[in-house]
Amino acid sequence: MDIIIQSLGFKASDTLESFIRGKMNDLKSDGIVRANVTLYKGPSGNPESDYCEIRLEVPGNDLFVKKHNERFETAVGDCVEVLTQMIDKSKEKKVRERQAESEKIEDALLEGEGDDREVELEDVVK
């Protein structure tokens, strides 16, 4: 997975960048192509003025999270936590869809057992 870190309006320290890379490597998914991490400071009057945006480029729709906190490290941790939940939810949805598809195929094959004609798998999937 490629990790692109951008800091807008300031220079991110090496420790912050290594922290971000470590957190991003905790995301377990084979489908992640690239992670775009953007860090920036909000208005100075806001006590929680450090913002983190993460866009995960995955097949299909990209995943995007934006969080803010007093420190960039906390905001990054919050983003990674939400992204982990989003990835898990996406995986569960794919598994449910595959199970529903296999159940439809099984039902169609069982219906076809009573007939003398042979049911082709291609006919069931259509």
C-alpha positions in Angstrom: 0.0 0.0 0.0 1.3 3.4 -0.9 1.0 6.0 1.8 1.1 9.7 0.8 1.3 12.2 3.7 0.6 15.9 3.1 0.9 18.5 5.7 -0.6 21.8 4.7 0.8 25.0 6.2 3.6 23.3 8.2 6.3 20.7 8.0 5.4 17.4 9.6 8.1 15.9 11.8 9.7 12.6 11.0 8.3 11.1 14.2 4.7 12.1 13.2 5.2 10.7 9.7 6.5 7.4 11.1 3.6 7.3 13.6 1.1 7.8 10.7 2.8 5.0 8.6 2.7 2.6 11.6 -1.0 3.3 12.1 -1.8 2.9 8.4 0.1 -0.4 8.3 -2.3 -1.6 11.0 -5.1 -1.5 8.5 -5.5 -5.1 7.3 -7.0 -5.2 3.9 -5.7 -6.6 0.6 -7.8 -4.2 -1.5 -6.2 -1.0 -0.3 -4.3 0.6 -3.2 -3.2 3.9 -1.7 -3.8 6.0 1.4 -3.8 9.8 1.1 -3.3 11.4 4.5 -3.7 15.2 4.8 -2.9 17.1 8.0 -3.7 20.7 8.6 -4.4 23.2 11.4 -7.8 24.8 11.8 -8.7 28.2 13.1 -6.5 29.3 16.0 -9.5 30.0 18.2 -10.6 26.4 18.2 -8.9 24.3 20.9 -9.3 21.1 18.8 -7.6 22.7 15.8 -5.5 19.8 14.4 -7.3 18.1 11.5 -6.6 14.8 9.8 -8.2 13.5 6.6 -7.6 10.0 5.2 -8.8 8.8 1.9 -8.3 5.1 1.2 -8.3 4.2 -2.5 -9.9 0.8 -2.8 -11.7 -0.9 -5.7 -15.1 0.5 -5.9 -15.9 3.5 -3.8 -13.1 5.1 -1.9 -13.3 5.4 1.9 -12.9 8.9 3.4 -12.7 10.0 7.1 -12.0 13.4 8.6 -11.4 13.9 12.3 -10.0 16.7 14.4 -8.5 16.8 17.9 -6.0 18.7 20.0 -3.1 16.6 18.6 -2.5 15.1 15.2 -1.6 11.7 16.7 -5.1 11.4 18.4 -6.9 12.6 15.2 -4.9 10.0 13.1 -5.8 7.3 15.6 -9.5 8.2 15.5 -9.4 8.1 11.7 -7.8 4.7 11.6 -10.3 3.3 14.1 -13.2 4.5 11.9 -11.6 3.2 8.8 -11.1 -0.2 10.4 -14.8 -0.3 11.2 -15.7 0.7 7.6 -13.4 -2.0 6.1 -14.9 -4.7 8.4 -18.4 -3.6 7.5 -17.5 -3.7 3.8 -16.1 -7.2 4.2 -19.2 -8.5 6.0 -21.4 -7.1 3.3 -19.4 -8.9 0.6 -19.6 -12.2 2.5 -23.4 -11.8 2.9 -23.8 -11.1 -0.8 -21.8 -14.2 -1.7 -23.8 -16.3 0.7 -27.1 -15.1 -0.7 -25.8 -15.8 -4.2 -24.8 -19.4 -3.3 -28.2 -19.9 -1.6 -30.0 -18.9 -4.8 -27.9 -21.3 -6.8 -28.6 -24.1 -4.4 -32.3 -23.4 -4.4 -32.4 -23.4 -8.2 -30.5 -26.7 -8.4 -32.8 -28.3 -5.9 -35.8 -27.1 -7.9 -34.3 -28.6 -11.0 -33.8 -32.1 -9.3 -37.4 -32.9 -9.7 -37.3 -32.2 -13.4 -35.9 -34.7 -15.8 -34.0 -31.9 -17.7 -30.6 -31.0 -16.6 -30.0 -27.5 -15.1 -26.9 -25.7 -16.2 -25.1 -23.5 -13.8 -25.1 -20.7 -16.4 -28.9 -20.8 -16.5 -29.1 -20.4 -12.7 -26.7 -17.5 -12.5 -28.6 -15.5 -15.2 
